[in-house]
Amino acid sequence: MALALTSLTQIAALGFDDIIDVRAPAEFTEDHIPGAINLPVLDDVQRAEVGTTYKQVNPFTARKMGAALVALNSARHLQGPLADKPGGWRPLVYCWRGGQRSGSFASILSQIGWRVELVQGGYKSWRTLVVQALYEQPFPAPVVVLDGNTGSAKTELLTLLAARGVQVIDLEGLARHRGSLFGAMPGGQPSQKAFESALAMQIAHLDPLRLVVVEAESSKVGECRLPPGLWKAMRAAPRLVIAATAAARASYLTRAYSDLTDDKVRLSEVIAKMVPLQSHNTVARWQKMAGMGDYATLARELMEQHYDPRYDRHRARMDQPMTEFTTASLEEADLAALADRLVAALQPPSASAAASDHIVSPTSTSNTTQARGRAITGASSRAP
């Protein structure tokens, strides 16, 4: 049977025991249907050899070669990862276009007696849905941007908001990058297509009538580009701005970037990349601080001399509503309290409370994304 994909959430709802991507490992690594496992019927080298034979010899010889390799690799999968699958196992199988590779493997599985289904159109049909969601449709929910200068613990606050039931999208988590020159994470970033698949899945699960909070980002998170619909929604969105002291932010950064401070060679290489942006003397001073392990002073100077001025200039050009949340500390207990304040601010005012006590107020329903949610005013919320 062939499954025609009509939505990004369809596969998960159908309850297959496994989703099997039979494409070559390089294809799988670039992108795949979320949750799929890779059982290639042709590896990268074999796929290239069959393709070359198809073009340079003839299609018949290529198909015969491919069939033999598919049979050998399928046997390995049956004797390995699939050896313990029970008789009632129900897999979903796909390849690039839903053609020979997935069809051949599915035929073998069905002959064994398993209830196997194919994805009609293969990975390309999945990719079509992702492109439609990210590039052809407006962002489906009202957006609020969590803003604040470098070191304001925005990503950690997003996690705390999610734990409190707030709808969030962690763009840096999806892109596996913390957004700045110093933001690379171990293991590297996903491909653009893999980032888009993960993002599209999160968007597909949003409640369009509820606010969704995202962290302030540029149009790229590392090398991953934000789709235009989301970027447009973020640029027009009201902002909750975390205002923490420089000392608190420097202390937080030394904890949050411990993976970088633990690797002095890597840290030195990243600081060296600041030369086009700062004077040689300044960069040399920062290198000395890093070498001495004076990370708090280094973090503070990087913020005050490089990042903060850029944030300030960017905000000065914006006319979106901004609500400031001041905090003297970004320690664990203080972040929890700050998250509670943010949650309270995101709630609609109660019937007994004055509207000025809240930064969120209901708006009437309309056809626009912003009007489906709640609009944030420009009130200020400060710690006592």
N, C-alpha and C positions, 0 to 999 in steps of 0.2 A: 504494500500500500504506500501511496505517496501523500505526504502531509503538505498542504498548501498553507504557507505562512501568511497570516493576515494581521498579526500584531506581535509586538516584542515580548509580551507576557504569555503568549499562547503556549509555548512549549512547556514552560514550568507548570502550567495549569493542567496539562495532560498527564503528568505523573509517570513519565518514562523512567525506567530503572537506571539507564545510562544513555548519555548522548555521545555518540562516537563520531569523531572527525577522522576520516581515513585519508586525508590529504597528507602531503609530505611535511616533515617537521618544520621546515622554514615557512611554509604556508600557515601552519597552525600557530607558530610563534608570532607572526605578523598580526593575526586576528583570528578569532573563532567565536562560535556561539558560546556565551557564558555557561560554565558548568560542564562543557564538553571535555572528553579525554581524547588523546591522540593515539590511535592505533593505525599507523600509516600502512597502506597496502603497497606503496612505493616510497622508498626513502628519497632524500634529495638527489643523490647521485643517480639512482635508478630512474627517477622521473626525468632527469635531464637526458639520460641515455635513450629512453624510449622516445622522447620528443625529438632528439636528433635523428634517430632512425626513421621516425615518421616523415621528417622533412627531406633527409638526404638519401634514404633508400626507398621505402614505400610504406603506405599505411598498413598493408597486410602483415609485413614482417614486424612492424612496430607493435601491432595488436597481439601477435603471437608471443613476442618477447614480454609484453606487458602482462598477458594472461599467466604466463609461467611465473613471473615475479609475484604477481598478486596471489597466486596459489601458495607459493612458498611462504610469503609474509603472513597470509591468513592462517596457515598451519601453525606458525609460531605464536600468533595471538591466541589461537584456540588451545594450544598446549601451555600457554603462559597466563596472561591476564584473564582470559575467559574460561579457564579450565574448571573453575568451581561454580560457574553460573548454573542455577537450577533450571528445571524445565519451564518454569513460568516466567523466566526472565524476559523483559520486554525492552529492547533497545531501539533508539532512533539513530539512524545512520545518515551521514551526508558527506559529500565531497565538494568540489568547486562548483559544478553546475548540476549536480544530481545525476550524473551520467554513468560512465563505465566503471569508474573505481568504486563508487558506493554501491552501484547496482550489482557488481560482481561479488562484493563482500556480503551484501544483504542476501543474495541468492544462496550463498553457502550457509549463512546463519539460518535462513528459513528452511533449508533442506534438513538441518539438524532438528528443527521443530520449534525454534524460538519465534515469537511473534514480533518480527522486525518491521519497522516502517522507515521509509526514506523521506528526506526533505525535498519536496518538489522545487527544482531550481537550485538546490544545494546552498552553499554559503552565499552565493550571489543574491539569492532571494532574501536572506537575512540582512545582508549589507544594504539592500534597497530600502528595507524598513528603517534601518539606522539613519541613512541619508535623509529619508523623508522626515523623520522625527527631528533631526538636528538642523537641517538646511532648508526644508520646505514648509515647516509649520512653525507658528509662533510659540514661544515658551509658554507652557500651559498653566502655570501657577504664578501668583503674585510674589515678587522677590523682595527680600530685605537683605541688604549687604552688611556684614559684620566687618567694620573697618577699624583701623588703629595703626599706629606706627610700628615699625619693625620691633619684634620682641614683646608684643602685647598679648601673646598667648591665644591668638584668635583660633588657631586650629584646635587647641585643647578645649577652648570654650565651645566650639562647634560640637565636639564629642560630648561635653557635659550637657549641652542643649538637647542633643539627640536622646540622651539618657533620660531627660525630663519630658520627653514626648514631643519636642519641637521637630518639625520637618526640616531637614538640612540636606545639603549636598556638599561633601568634602572634596573640592576640586583638587587640592594638593594631594590628598590620599589617592584619588583616582589616577592622577598624573605621576605619582610617586616622586614628587619634587616639592620643596618648600618655597619655591617661587622666586628666590633671589640668586645672586651669583654664588652664594654659599649654600644654596638649597638642595644640591644634588644628594640623592639617597643611595645607599648601597644597593646594588642590583640593577641600577639604571632605570630609565623610564620605559613605559610601554610604547609601542608604535602609535602613530596618530590614529590608525583604524581601531586598535585595541582600546585606546583611551575613549574613542567615540562610542564603541560598543558598550563599555562599562557605564559611561555617562548616559547614553540613551536608555539603558535598562533602569537606571535610577530615576530618570525623568518619567519613564513609563509608569512607575509605581507611585508617582506623586498624587496627592489629593489636590485637584485643581482649585478647590475652594479654600484651601489653607495656605497660609504664608509658608514660603520656603526660604531658609536663611543660608546664604553662601558667603564665603570669605571674600574680601576685596582682593582682586587680582588684576593684573594687566591682561591684555588679550591673549597672552601665552603664559602657560605655567611650565617653566623650563622650555622644552621644545614642543610641548603639546599645545595646539591652538584651540581656543574656545570657539565653539560654533557661533555664527553671527546672531542667531535668535537669542541665545543665552547672554551673549555679550551686550546686545542692545537692551535686554531687560535689566541687566546689572547696572548699566550706565544710567538708566532712568530711575533706578530704585532708591528709596530712602535708605539712610545709613545709620547704624548704631556704631558709634565711635568709642573705642576703648582708649581712655586717656590715663596711662600709667606713668609714673615717674621714670626718669632715665635710669636711676639706680635699680629700680625694680625690674625694668626691662633687661638691663645688662645681666642681672642675676639670673633671670629666667633663660636668657639666651645661652649662658654657659651650661645650663642643665639640658636644654632642649637640643643643643648641638654638640652633645658629648661625643657623638660618633666622629665629628670633625676634629674636635680638640684632642681626641685620643690618637689621631693620625697626624702627627706634626708635618710630615712630608706633604700630605694632601692639603692641609691647611695652608702651608707656605705656597703651594702651587696656586691655590685659589686667591690668596692675597696678591700674588704677583699679577693676576689678571686685572687688578685695580689700576695698574699703571696708566692706561689711557684715560682713566677717569679722575685720578688724583695725582698730585706731584710725586716725583721720585722720592723726595725727602719724606713725605707723609707715608708712602708705602714702605719705605725702609724702616720708619719708626714702628709701623704696625708689624712688620716682620720681626723686629726685635722683641716687641711685646709677646708675640706668639712664641718665639723661641724661649723666652723666660717663663712662659706659662701664666702671664698676666692677662688672662682671658676676659676678666670683668672690665678692665680698663680698655682693652682692645674692642670689646663689644660696644662700650659706651662711645668711644671715638668714632667707630664705624657708623653708629646711629646718628650721632650729633653732627658729624662732618660730611656724611655721605647720604644716608638713607632719609633722615628726617627732613632735610631741605627739599628733597624730591617729592616726598609725600605732601609737604605743605604747599608746594607750588601746584601740585596736581589738584588738591582739594580747593585751592583758591579759584580754580577755573570751573568748579562744579556749582550747580545751583539746586541740587537735590536736598531735601530735608535731612538734617543731621542732628542726632541726639547724642550727647556726650555722657559717658559713664566713667567717672573718675575712680581710681583705686590707687592706694598707696603701696600695695603689695600684690604679687602674683604667685604667692605660695599656694599650696594645694587647698587649704581651707578657705583662703580668700578668693580663689577662683571659683570654688563651689558657691560662695555667697554672691559673687558677681554673676554667675550663671543664673541664680535665682532671681536677681534683679532684672536680668535680661528677659527671662521667661515672663515675669510679671509685666514688663513693659510691652511684651508682644500680645498680651491678652486684651480683649475689648473691655472698655470701662463697664463696671457694674451699674445697675440702675440707680444705686444709692450714692455712687461716687461722682465727684465732679470730673468733668472731662479733662480738666487741666492736670489731674493727678495721673494721667495715663499718656503714653505717647502713641497709643494705637486707638483708632476709633473706627466704628463700622462705616462702610460706604454702601451705597445701593448697588444692586447687581446691574451689570451692563455687559456689552459684548466684548469689552476690552479686558485684558489680563489683569491690569491694576485694579479695575473696579470690581472684579470678582472676589478680591480679598479685602484687606483692610489697609488704610493709608496711615503712614506714620507722620506725625507732625514734627515740628522742630523744637519741641520742649527739651528741657535739660534734666538729667537725672544724676545727681551728685551724691557721693558717699557722705554720710554725716561726719 
